[in-house]
């Protein structure tokens, strides 16, 4: 699979614990990819996490963590735009449009994996 994180064991212990608490009962982690927050931190702080039920934007800071999720059945369009330095994954559905900058080399594969899970 074209993800950077293929198992929860690849995360540091604090992130792994936070992600495990965030998962629903019976929900399976599939993969994750780091996203770049240019305007806020200029570094990779957010992770796009794909499970068998949803896509979650997970960000763990020093004091708190943030989660924003989209259930897979609500996603109607999945796009990947390839730029010069980075790519951009765009998820669209009824009432939302969500996009994140990701690695050019891994982004297209991750978008394809989301697409496969929505079928």
C-alpha positions in Angstrom: 0.0 0.0 0.0 1.2 3.5 -0.7 1.2 5.0 2.8 3.9 6.2 5.1 2.4 4.5 8.2 1.2 1.0 7.6 0.6 0.0 11.2 0.0 1.8 14.5 3.4 0.5 15.8 5.2 3.0 13.5 3.8 6.0 15.4 5.5 7.3 18.6 3.8 6.1 21.8 1.8 9.3 22.5 0.4 9.4 19.0 -0.3 5.7 19.0 -2.2 5.9 22.3 -4.3 8.9 21.0 -5.1 7.1 17.8 -6.1 3.9 19.5 -8.5 5.9 21.8 -9.9 7.7 18.8 -10.8 4.4 16.9 -14.4 3.1 17.3 -14.9 -0.4 18.6 -14.3 -2.9 15.8 -12.7 -0.2 13.5 -9.5 -1.3 11.7 -6.6 1.0 11.0 -5.5 0.7 7.3 -2.9 3.4 6.9 -1.9 7.0 7.4 0.1 9.7 5.6 1.6 13.0 7.0 0.1 16.3 5.9 1.9 19.7 5.9 0.3 22.7 7.7 2.2 25.5 5.8 0.3 28.4 7.3 0.3 27.3 10.9 3.5 25.4 11.7 5.4 24.9 8.4 5.9 21.2 9.3 4.1 17.9 9.2 1.8 17.9 12.2 -1.4 16.5 10.9 -1.8 12.9 9.8 -4.5 11.7 7.5 -5.6 8.3 8.9 -7.6 5.8 6.9 -9.7 3.2 8.6 -12.2 0.8 7.3 -15.0 3.2 8.3 -13.7 6.8 7.9 -10.9 9.2 7.1 -9.6 11.1 10.1 -7.4 14.2 10.2 -5.5 13.7 13.4 -3.3 16.4 14.9 -1.5 16.0 18.3 0.0 19.0 19.9 1.8 19.5 23.2 -1.4 20.2 25.2 -4.3 18.7 23.1 -5.2 16.7 20.1 -7.6 17.5 17.3 -9.6 15.2 15.2 -11.8 15.8 12.2 -13.4 12.8 10.5 -15.4 12.0 7.5 -17.3 8.7 7.2 -16.4 6.8 4.0 -20.0 6.6 2.7 -20.3 10.4 2.8 -17.3 10.9 0.4 -18.5 11.4 -3.1 -15.3 12.6 -4.8 -11.6 11.9 -4.1 -9.0 13.9 -5.9 -5.3 14.2 -6.0 -3.6 17.3 -7.5 0.2 16.9 -8.1 2.2 20.1 -7.6 5.9 20.9 -8.0 6.9 20.1 -4.4 3.8 18.5 -2.8 0.5 16.9 -3.8 -3.0 17.8 -2.5 -5.6 15.3 -1.5 -9.2 16.7 -1.9 -12.2 14.9 -0.4 -15.7 16.2 -1.3 -19.1 15.2 -0.2 -22.5 16.5 0.7 -21.8 19.7 2.7 -18.0 19.5 2.9 -14.8 19.9 1.0 -11.6 18.9 2.8 -8.0 19.2 1.4 -4.5 18.6 2.7 -1.0 18.9 1.3 0.8 15.5 1.2 3.9 13.9 -0.3 3.9 13.8 -4.1 5.2 10.3 -4.2 2.7 8.8 -1.6 -0.3 11.0 -2.1 -1.7 9.5 -5.2 -1.5 6.0 -3.8 -3.2 7.1 -0.5 -6.0 8.7 -2.5 -6.4 5.5 -4.5 -6.6 3.5 -1.2 -9.4 5.8 0.1 -11.2 5.3 -3.2 -10.9 1.5 -2.8 -12.3 1.7 0.7 -15.4 3.7 -0.5 -16.4 1.0 -3.0 
